Structure formats: structure tokens, C-alpha cells
Amino acid sequence: MINWPAMIKLAGDDELLMVSNSKQLEQQLDALKLTDDDYLIDSKGCCFDLRDGLDKADTTKQLTLDEVNLLIQRHSANEGGVCVSKTWFPSIESAIRSILTEY
């Protein structure tokens, strides 16, 4: 089960695509050409394979808070943010919510 909000991490790209619910995710997936290395990260850090359906998390891949903070820093730098190395969030959910407001 996906804990919303969530973000899509595309392979080879620092940009993160934010999704707040399943309907928004379906719209994003319709517009994307996915690879085997693209995945969804939910607000608990659980990773979901976008090509095999979203009913089961890939339990071998769950991101830590530090890993999510690094993804957010890279995303912010890609968007032209300044002082991104100082960006840090106390939880994965708060990290995702912080950039959800950009959309």
C-alpha cells in the first residue's frame, strides 16, 4: 500500500515528480516512458516498481531519511535552489511535502 504523498524517481535524472494521490500518479504514468530503473518512493521511504504494478512494495529497497534528503537536495539544485546542502528534513513525509508545494 502506498503512503501518500509520494514522488517518482526517474533513472538518470535529478528531477523528482511529485504525486499526491493515485489519480495523479495514473496521469503521470500515462505521460511517461518508463525504464526498469524508475520507481515510486512513498512517504515512508518504501519503493515501488512502476512497471510491475503498484500493489506491492519492493521490500528489498526502502530508502533511509538520509537518502531521501540527498534526493531532495539534488532535486533542489537542479531547480536552481541555493544553499541546498543545508536542506534537511526530520522525516521522509516532510521532505516530500516540502517540494509537493512546488506543483
N, C-alpha and C positions, 0 to 999 in steps of 0.2 A: 504494500500500500504506500502510495506517495504522500509525503507530508508537504503540503503547500505552504508558502510559495517554493518554487524550485528554479533552477537555471540549467540551460543547455550548454554543455562544453563541446565545441566543435574541435576536432583534431587539427593541430597546426595553427590555431587562431587564438589570440588572447581575448577576443571579444566574447562576452558571455551573453546569452539570450535569456531574458527573464520571462518566466511564465507564472501566473498567479493561480491558475486552475486548469482542469483537464480540457476544457473547451479551448482555452488559449493555446494549450500545448498542441492539440489537434490542428489548429490553424497554422502554427509554426511548422509542424511536421509536414503538412501539405505543401509548404513553400520551400522546404529544404531538400537538398540531395545529400543523404546521409552516407557516412562511411562506417566501417566496422569499429572505428575508434571514437565515434561520437557517443556521448552519453548524457543522461539527465542526472543532476545532483539535487536531492531534495533537502528540505530544511533541517534534516537530521544528519546529513552527510552521506546518506545511502545513495549508491549509484545504480542507475537503471539503464540497461541496454536498449537503445531506441529502435533497433532493428528487429528485435525478437519479441516485442510487446512489452507492456509496462506493468503486467500483473505480478511480476516477481523481481525483487531486487537482486543484483549481483552481489551476493554476500561476501565474495572474495575481495570486493572493492568498496570500502567505506572510507571516505576522506576524514581526516582529522581537522580540527579547528585551524591549526597552523597551515595545512594545505589549502583550505578554503580561503583563509586570509591572504595567502600568496596569490591565488587565482584572482581575488578581488583587486589586489594591488596591481597585478599585470593588466587587468581589465581597465582600471582607472588610468594607468599610464597610457594605455592605448587610446583612451578617450581624451588625452591631453591634460589629465589631472596633475596637480603639483603636490609635492611632499607626500607622495603615495607610499613611500617606505615607512611613514609614521602611521599609516592606516592600520588599525587593528580593531577587531570586534570581539566581544566576550562570548558570542555564541554563533553557530552556523546560521541559525534563523535570522539573527540580527544583521549578519553580513549580507545575506540575500535580500532582506527587506531594505537595506540601505541603498542598494542600486536598483531595486524594483521601482523606486520613485522616479528614476530617470525615464521611465517608459510610460 
